[in-house]
Amino acid sequence: TRTHMPATAVAVQEDIVGEAERLRRVGQHLFFCGLVDAAGVTHQLMFKSASAEGVMDDGALRQLKRSLRPGDALRVTVHARELAGSGSVLHVREATVLSLSVASNTGES
């Protein structure tokens, strides 16, 4: 499979586990999310499906967008790091929700 990356991105292979925060949905095939790891570092993640020239499966991205809530524990596999402003955005290849927050279980926010 071809990996689509902007010219400003570098290839990486990294797994990160943390707690989701600040989800921002941008259209049908793209969304962003903060992820706070065990050391308290916040990573900016980009989830982009194949229909938007990303690498995630369209169905997997749709399911994740429907189910993921702030506070959920999440494991992501990152395939690229893109410099953006004062930080970087991590491009996600795969993601798995490990456990649900109270808000996900009860529908409360």
TIFILUM-496642 format. One line per 5 residues: number of its first residue (from 0); for each residue x, y, z of C-alpha. Coordinates in Angstrom, 1 decimal. Layout:
REM residues N
NUM> X/Y/Z  ...
This chain:
REM residues 109
0> 0.0/0.0/0.0  1.1/3.5/-0.7  1.6/5.8/2.2  0.5/9.4/1.6  2.6/12.0/3.4
5> 2.9/15.7/2.9  6.4/17.0/2.0  6.7/18.4/5.6  6.2/14.9/7.2  8.8/12.3/8.1
10> 8.2/8.6/8.3  8.1/7.1/11.8  6.9/3.9/13.4  5.6/4.4/16.9  2.9/3.1/19.2
15> 1.5/5.4/21.8  -1.1/4.7/24.5  -2.9/7.4/26.3  -6.2/9.2/27.1  -8.1/10.9/24.3
20> -9.0/14.6/24.6  -10.3/17.5/22.5  -11.7/15.6/19.5  -12.2/17.8/16.4  -14.1/16.3/13.5
25> -13.3/17.8/10.0  -15.6/16.2/7.4  -16.3/12.6/6.8  -12.8/11.2/6.3  -10.7/13.3/8.7
30> -10.5/14.2/12.4  -8.0/15.3/15.0  -7.6/14.4/18.6  -5.2/15.1/21.5  -3.7/12.1/23.3
35> -2.1/12.5/26.7  0.4/9.7/27.4  1.5/8.2/30.7  4.2/10.8/31.1  1.6/13.6/30.8
40> 2.8/14.6/27.3  0.0/15.7/24.9  0.3/14.5/21.3  -1.7/15.9/18.4  -3.1/13.1/16.3
45> -4.6/13.2/12.8  -6.8/10.4/11.7  -7.3/10.4/7.9  -9.0/7.7/5.8  -8.0/6.3/2.4
50> -10.8/8.3/0.8  -9.0/11.5/1.8  -5.6/10.2/0.7  -4.8/8.9/4.2  -3.9/5.4/5.3
55> -6.7/4.4/7.6  -9.4/2.1/6.4  -12.6/4.1/5.7  -14.8/1.8/7.8  -12.3/1.8/10.8
60> -12.2/5.6/10.7  -16.0/5.9/10.7  -16.3/3.5/13.6  -13.7/5.3/15.6  -15.3/8.7/15.0
65> -18.6/7.4/16.2  -17.3/5.7/19.3  -14.3/7.7/20.6  -15.0/10.2/23.4  -12.7/12.4/25.5
70> -11.3/10.3/28.4  -11.2/7.0/26.5  -8.0/5.1/26.7  -6.6/4.7/23.2  -3.6/2.9/21.5
75> -2.4/4.4/18.2  0.2/3.3/15.7  1.7/6.4/14.1  3.3/6.3/10.6  4.4/9.9/10.1
80> 5.2/13.1/12.1  4.4/16.4/10.4  5.8/19.7/11.6  2.9/22.1/12.2  3.4/25.6/13.7
85> 5.2/25.3/17.1  4.7/21.5/17.4  4.0/18.4/15.3  1.0/16.4/14.2  1.2/12.6/14.3
90> -0.5/10.7/11.4  -2.3/7.6/12.7  -2.2/4.3/10.7  -4.3/2.3/13.2  -6.1/3.0/16.5
95> -7.8/0.8/19.1  -10.0/2.0/22.0  -8.7/0.1/25.0  -11.3/1.3/27.6  -14.2/3.7/27.7
100> -14.5/6.7/29.9  -17.6/7.3/32.1  -19.0/9.7/29.4  -18.7/6.9/26.7  -20.5/4.4/28.9
105> -23.3/6.7/30.1  -23.6/9.1/27.2  -22.8/12.1/29.5  -20.1/14.6/28.8
